């Protein structure tokens, strides 16, 4: 079943490519025609590719892994921040920090530093600092929050990267390729789709176009997260039911070894003989002196 409606894509202007003189020949399979010097993207192919990408992202989310969204261009910043934050996925809408993937441990240290500053503030340690020191730390915290705040909960490398405008985010794409992280991307007619695992041919400059594609993608991810949640609840209920259905085993009576039993029987027999002998002695009449 198709997730994407052709008319919705058309109304959002997803089909508008770049000027013919700026095109990349490798995008030829996704171009429908040229009109007034502008390439027109084949929306039927866009719909198919978008559905494929959505299905793959849903499976990633269902498996409990994370998808990192990258969109630092002005038209996409607010849309990505709003829609991606709603599904709890990490995103980068400011400058891409070099080594964010290939030097991930260092990025994690910077995130931990931000957390330590917050802890110092909560514990009242700041009260012992001078006004100048407080200002310097506050500026450092603001800079870290701007660049890394949206990935503060990303404790391990993402399972996939979703990029808006592969030309602008080429450093992010290169790092993902080096680490064999699959890349999903909106690819315009001026871009090279070679290094993209899931190409979504689309207009990556128009706000409406970006919003339509992200709506489809984020909905698929949300479905994957919900299905994972339901599966976990089902497993928990089944485990609880199995525990209740398991019959309680009766405590087994202690088994006595034959050798021990024989010893006990012998002791009991000896005691019985002594008791019998004592009774006979007591029963004998006393002899007169």
ROBA-564979 format. One record per residue (C-alpha): x, y, z. Coordinates in steps of 0.25 Angstrom, whole numbers, padded with zeros to 4 digits, always signed. Example, Ala and Ser with C-alpha at 12.3 -4.5 7.8 and 13.67 -1.06 7.14 Angstrom:
! residues 2
+0049-0018+0031 +0055-0004+0029 
This chain:
! residues 289
+0000+0000+0000 +0005+0014-0004 +0008+0024+0007 +0010+0035-0003 -0001+0042-0011 +0003+0047-0024 -0006+0060-0023 +0000+0063-0010 +0014+0063-0016 +0010+0071-0027 +0003+0082-0019 +0015+0083-0010 +0024+0086-0022 +0033+0073-0020 +0034+0072-0035 +0042+0085-0037 +0057+0082-0040 +0068+0092-0043 +0072+0099-0055 +0076+0090-0067 +0090+0096-0067 +0092+0092-0053 +0087+0078-0054 +0095+0065-0050 +0095+0055-0061 +0094+0044-0051 +0080+0049-0047 +0075+0046-0061 +0067+0034-0058 +0058+0042-0048 +0056+0054-0058 +0042+0054-0065 +0044+0066-0074 +0050+0080-0076 +0041+0092-0076 +0045+0106-0077 +0060+0103-0074 +0056+0095-0062 +0056+0080-0060 +0044+0074-0055 +0045+0062-0046 +0037+0049-0049 +0027+0049-0037 +0023+0034-0039 +0038+0030-0036 +0038+0040-0024 +0026+0033-0018 +0032+0019-0020 +0045+0023-0014 +0039+0031-0003 +0031+0018+0001 +0043+0009+0000 +0051+0019+0010 +0039+0020+0019 +0038+0005+0020 +0053+0003+0023 +0052+0014+0034 +0040+0008+0040 +0048-0005+0042 +0060+0002+0048 +0051+0009+0058 +0044-0004+0061 +0057-0010+0064 +0060+0001+0075 +0071+0008+0067 +0072+0023+0065 +0072+0031+0052 +0080+0044+0052 +0074+0055+0043 +0083+0066+0037 +0077+0079+0031 +0085+0091+0033 +0079+0100+0022 +0070+0111+0026 +0058+0105+0019 +0058+0092+0026 +0063+0096+0040 +0050+0099+0047 +0042+0088+0040 +0053+0077+0044 +0054+0082+0058 +0039+0082+0060 +0035+0068+0053 +0047+0060+0058 +0047+0065+0072 +0032+0060+0073 +0037+0046+0070 +0049+0046+0079 +0060+0045+0069 +0073+0053+0069 +0075+0064+0059 +0086+0074+0055 +0080+0087+0050 +0093+0096+0053 +0107+0094+0047 +0111+0080+0045 +0123+0078+0055 +0134+0071+0047 +0136+0057+0053 +0122+0056+0059 +0121+0041+0054 +0136+0038+0051 +0141+0044+0064 +0128+0040+0072 +0135+0038+0086 +0140+0053+0086 +0126+0058+0083 +0121+0050+0095 +0131+0056+0104 +0126+0070+0100 +0112+0066+0103 +0116+0060+0116 +0123+0074+0119 +0110+0081+0116 +0103+0071+0126 +0114+0074+0137 +0111+0089+0135 +0096+0087+0138 +0100+0078+0150 +0109+0089+0156 +0097+0099+0154 +0087+0090+0161 +0097+0087+0172 +0100+0102+0175 +0115+0101+0172 +0113+0113+0163 +0111+0121+0175 +0126+0120+0179 +0130+0125+0165 +0133+0140+0161 +0124+0147+0152 +0134+0146+0141 +0135+0131+0142 +0120+0129+0142 +0119+0137+0130 +0130+0129+0123 +0123+0116+0127 +0109+0121+0122 +0115+0125+0109 +0121+0111+0107 +0109+0104+0111 +0100+0112+0101 +0110+0109+0090 +0110+0094+0093 +0094+0094+0094 +0093+0101+0081 +0102+0091+0074 +0100+0078+0081 +0087+0080+0090 +0079+0072+0080 +0088+0060+0080 +0090+0060+0095 +0082+0046+0097 +0090+0040+0085 +0099+0030+0093 +0103+0022+0081 +0105+0023+0066 +0092+0025+0059 +0087+0013+0050 +0084+0022+0039 +0085+0037+0034 +0074+0045+0028 +0079+0057+0020 +0072+0069+0014 +0081+0074+0002 +0093+0065+0000 +0102+0076-0006 +0101+0084+0007 +0103+0073+0016 +0114+0066+0008 +0123+0064+0020 +0112+0057+0028 +0110+0048+0016 +0125+0045+0015 +0126+0041+0030 +0114+0032+0029 +0119+0025+0016 +0133+0023+0024 +0126+0016+0035 +0116+0008+0026 +0104+0016+0032 +0092+0015+0022 +0088+0029+0017 +0074+0033+0013 +0073+0047+0006 +0065+0057-0002 +0073+0058-0015 +0070+0069-0024 +0074+0069-0039 +0087+0077-0037 +0092+0066-0027 +0100+0053-0028 +0092+0041-0023 +0104+0032-0024 +0107+0031-0009 +0093+0031-0005 +0087+0017-0001 +0072+0022-0001 +0070+0033-0012 +0057+0041-0011 +0057+0050-0023 +0051+0063-0019 +0051+0078-0018 +0060+0081-0006 +0059+0096-0006 +0044+0098-0004 +0039+0098+0010 +0026+0091+0006 +0033+0080-0001 +0042+0077+0011 +0030+0077+0020 +0023+0067+0011 +0035+0057+0011 +0038+0058+0026 +0023+0056+0029 +0023+0043+0022 +0037+0039+0028 +0033+0043+0042 +0020+0036+0042 +0027+0023+0038 +0037+0024+0049 +0026+0027+0059 +0019+0014+0054 +0031+0006+0056 +0033+0012+0070 +0019+0009+0074 +0019-0006+0068 +0032-0008+0077 +0025-0003+0089 +0013-0012+0087 +0022-0024+0084 +0029-0022+0097 +0015-0021+0105 +0011-0034+0098 +0023-0041+0102 +0022-0036+0116 +0007-0041+0117 +0011-0054+0111 +0023-0056+0121 +0013-0053+0133 +0003-0062+0128 +0013-0074+0127 +0018-0071+0141 +0004-0072+0146 +0000-0085+0138 +0013-0092+0143 +0008-0102+0154 +0016-0100+0168 +0024-0113+0170 +0021-0120+0183 +0033-0121+0193 +0040-0134+0191 +0041-0142+0204 +0055-0144+0208 +0061-0157+0203 +0069-0165+0212 +0080-0174+0207 +0080-0189+0209 +0093-0189+0217 +0088-0178+0226 +0075-0185+0228 +0081-0198+0232 +0090-0191+0242 +0077-0184+0248 +0070-0197+0249 +0082-0204+0256 +0083-0193+0266 +0068-0194+0269 +0069-0209+0270 +0080-0208+0280 +0072-0197+0288 +0061-0207+0289 +0069-0218+0294 +0075-0209+0305 +0061-0205+0309 +0056-0219+0309 +0067-0224+0318 +0065-0213+0328 +0051-0216+0329 +0054-0231+0332 +0064-0227+0343 +0054-0218+0349 +0043-0229+0349 +0052-0239+0356 +0049-0242+0371 +0059-0237+0381 +0067-0248+0388 +0066-0249+0403 +0080-0247+0411 
